[in-house]
Amino acid sequence: MAVKINNNGQKIWKRRDRRAQLQNWALWLIGTAIFMFCWYQISKATNWYFVWDAGRIASDIGSRAMPPKWSYINELWKPLWDTINIATLGTLLALIVAIPIGFLAARNTTPSKLFVRPIALIIIVSSRSINSLIWALLLVAILGPGIFAGLLAIAIRSIGFCAKLLYEAIEEIDRTQVEAISATGASNMQIMIYGILPQVMPTLAGLSVFRWDINIRESTVLGLVGAGGIGLQLQGSLNTLAWPQVSLIILVILFAVLISEWVSAKVRGAII
Amino acid sequence: MSNAETANYNGRKWRKPPFIKNPYKRWSLIIISVVYVVAAFATMEVDWQRAYEGLERGANFILSFARPDFVTRFTEISEGIIESLVMALAATVVGVAISIPIALGAARNISFLPIYLICRMIIAISRALNEVIVAILMVAIFGFGPLAGFITLSFSTIGFIGKLLAEEIEKSNKVQAEAIRSTGSSWMQMINYGYQPQFMPRLIGLSMYRLDSNFRHSSVLGLVGAGGVGATLNTAFSRYEFDTAAAIILIIIVLVVLLEYLSSLIRAWVQ
């Protein structure tokens, strides 16, 4: 904040003094320049002829997609069931792997800060950085198309997420409870089960439901790369330009997502 | 005193209290989950023969991480990565710019009911639609290329930032805004001087977080033709060029870690 005196000798309040103002302008200038460069790159790679036509195409697709082909819903129950299975079993599998990794990565429970912790952290980072669709692409190339590839892709992507949140929770636990258990002469395993696990259990339950909700969303599109679920039908309908089916599938996906969000909010509310 | 003696002493043995206290609830949950898992596995069609044959290719792929090939497809990889970064950055800027008015509209304490409902609806739609599905529609409408990806990412940024920023504005302190209002300021000035300083740190933090998650998402949009490194990756996989794919994956991991580090620095600096 600064006060400036104008020609008439009156004091004028300013939000920033000259130096801060100049810095502010410089930051805006750099930011705008970077953004303009990005926009130039995007614009260069775009076929503007199509873009000017976009309004017509959008209304064309919209009119083809409406109304949705309701009778197609009978062919969607099985893929929907598959999608839910991919998300649920994938989350379960991820938890089975993520819990030990979380304990190995937490500063206060890792057996070795020098060797084991970095390895656990690398596993967490690489699992988190790669989108589940890319994991699915990779697993489809290795295992062949199908639900199994999708399930593994979801599991691999979730390991990092769950393990990260779990190890952060483990690092924040109350030391005194652990000390109380170890004072009774408990073994390391018993300390873990009676001293640490009860403290992180609410976090663990909350994050698994949260991840399950995310996984439902992600598993709806895995089919696009051949990894099973309702995305397979979406891909098929898109390829044959069957827009009424596409709109129905998108509606079903939206519905599934809303339900899963509702379930996850309810369960988390019950836990916390 | 041994365990058995304690048990005799108290008449019953100590047990760990269960996580779910109500026994009926607990057992029915356990039974339902077991039945569900069995049913899920029973209806899952897995081609074990095919999976077994693929193991060799899987081993090849894992080995190729030891010798990633950055060179053969260098131009494709670097163009793809730059395109992904450009898309993520531009989409974050535009997405954040659009989501600020929407967040203001979606904050119950400063908005009118009709505007509140409209803004909440925009946020809900944007959050419910998966990026890839939006990208497919955008590619169909705007044609192949990074513009479709840019629009997709901007759209999903609106839902994310809009929701969290609106919650932050709803939590903010009313007294400051009233003080500004009492000086006879306009509505715009009240927002600028009363609310903006309160939500600015959170907004910067969220935008940085979104930048790095937009980059992560931008790497898959190429699979459906919406620009970015995903297209290169897809080609590499379909040609079974696992060493090139490994190189791309490694680059993505390194960039994500760098961006995450950068965003945590900036967030620590503003907060």
Interface residues (C-beta under 8 A of the other chain):
Chain A: G31 I34 F35 F37 C38 W39 Q41 I42 S43 A45 T46 N47 F50 V51 A54 I57 A58 I61 W81 D82 N85 T88 L89 L92 V125 S126 R128 S129 I130 N131 L133 I134 L137 L138 A141 I142 L143 G144 G146 I147 F148 L151 I193 Y194 M201 A205 R217 E218 T220 V221 L224 V225 L234 L238 I250 I253 L254 V257 L258 E261
Chain B: K16 F19 Y36 V37 A40 F41 T43 M44 E45 V46 D47 R50 A51 E53 G54 L55 R57 G58 F61 I82 E83 V86 M87 L89 A90 V93 A128 L129 N130 V132 I133 I136 L137 A140 I141 F142 G143 F144 G145 P146 L147 F150 R216 H217 S219 V220 L223 V224 G227 G230 L233 N234 F237 S238 Y240 A245 I249 I252 I253 V256 V257
